[in-house]
Amino acid sequence: MFNYTFHWRPAFNALPRMFEGALVSLQIAVLSLVIGTAIAVVLALGRRSDNRLFYGFATGWVELARNTPALFQVYMTYFGLGSLGIHLDSYASLLVGISFNNAGYLAESFRGGLNAIPETQTRAARSLGMGATQAFRLVVLPQMFRIVFYPLTNQMVWALLMTSLGVTVGLNTDLTGVTQELNVRTFRTFEYFLFAAVIYYLMAKLITLSARLLAWRLFRY
């Protein structure tokens, strides 16, 4: 029934390269989350804005990011922009695509977080002499991030897993790209991709555990 012979030694020998690829994947995930978070704050404000142009732009971004495949978004940054004369390398295309996706998903989480904060918080801050921007930055934003902390953690895990899409646009330095390159050279598909899956799983669990410890430290009171 099975004619496949397992060879684990090449996979174990390749672990250092796979760990280097895992660091690249983690780097892209962190950068995309930082960029996506910054954009998502603006989009969340746009979704609550009375300005039709601002609201329409934010709504269009959110709808496109949440209702199209992440692979399509990465393809558009690599092939779509390339056809318009804007050429990005594989790393940049993947980073932009995941950041676009993160911003769309986080914007709705942030909008919900902002809606959960009583308006009296802003009024109280303004009564103490704070300007509108200062009140938002020092009073509203910290409370919003506390409310959306766990959705933000979930998005970080999702961003990490989305980095595997880089192989479709020629990225060969992340974990999936390194694994695919090793697979092409040796045809030990099961062994290499099993190790890659375990590494992804451990990184995702590490992110979740770190977030829980951070939440316990920050939100005990």
Rosetta blueprint (number, residue, H / E / L):
1 M L
2 F L
3 N L
4 Y L
5 T L
6 F L
7 H L
8 W L
9 R H
10 P H
11 A H
12 F H
13 N H
14 A L
15 L H
16 P H
17 R H
18 M H
19 F H
20 E H
21 G H
22 A H
23 L H
24 V H
25 S H
26 L H
27 Q H
28 I H
29 A H
30 V H
31 L H
32 S H
33 L H
34 V H
35 I H
36 G H
37 T H
38 A H
39 I H
40 A H
41 V H
42 V H
43 L H
44 A H
45 L H
46 G H
47 R H
48 R L
49 S L
50 D L
51 N L
52 R H
53 L H
54 F H
55 Y H
56 G H
57 F H
58 A H
59 T H
60 G H
61 W H
62 V H
63 E H
64 L H
65 A H
66 R H
67 N L
68 T L
69 P L
70 A H
71 L H
72 F H
73 Q H
74 V H
75 Y H
76 M H
77 T H
78 Y H
79 F H
80 G H
81 L H
82 G H
83 S H
84 L L
85 G L
86 I L
87 H L
88 L L
89 D L
90 S H
91 Y H
92 A H
93 S H
94 L H
95 L H
96 V H
97 G H
98 I H
99 S H
100 F H
101 N H
102 N H
103 A H
104 G H
105 Y H
106 L H
107 A H
108 E H
109 S H
110 F H
111 R H
112 G H
113 G H
114 L H
115 N H
116 A L
117 I L
118 P L
119 E H
120 T H
121 Q H
122 T H
123 R H
124 A H
125 A H
126 R H
127 S H
128 L L
129 G L
130 M L
131 G L
132 A H
133 T H
134 Q H
135 A H
136 F H
137 R H
138 L H
139 V H
140 V H
141 L H
142 P H
143 Q H
144 M H
145 F H
146 R H
147 I H
148 V L
149 F H
150 Y H
151 P H
152 L H
153 T H
154 N H
155 Q H
156 M H
157 V H
158 W H
159 A H
160 L H
161 L H
162 M H
163 T H
164 S H
165 L H
166 G H
167 V H
168 T H
169 V H
170 G L
171 L L
172 N L
173 T L
174 D L
175 L H
176 T H
177 G H
178 V H
179 T H
180 Q H
181 E H
182 L H
183 N H
184 V H
185 R H
186 T H
187 F L
188 R L
189 T H
190 F H
191 E H
192 Y H
193 F H
194 L H
195 F H
196 A H
197 A H
198 V H
199 I H
200 Y H
201 Y H
202 L H
203 M H
204 A H
205 K H
206 L H
207 I H
208 T H
209 L H
210 S H
211 A H
212 R H
213 L H
214 L H
215 A H
216 W H
217 R H
218 L H
219 F L
220 R L
221 Y L
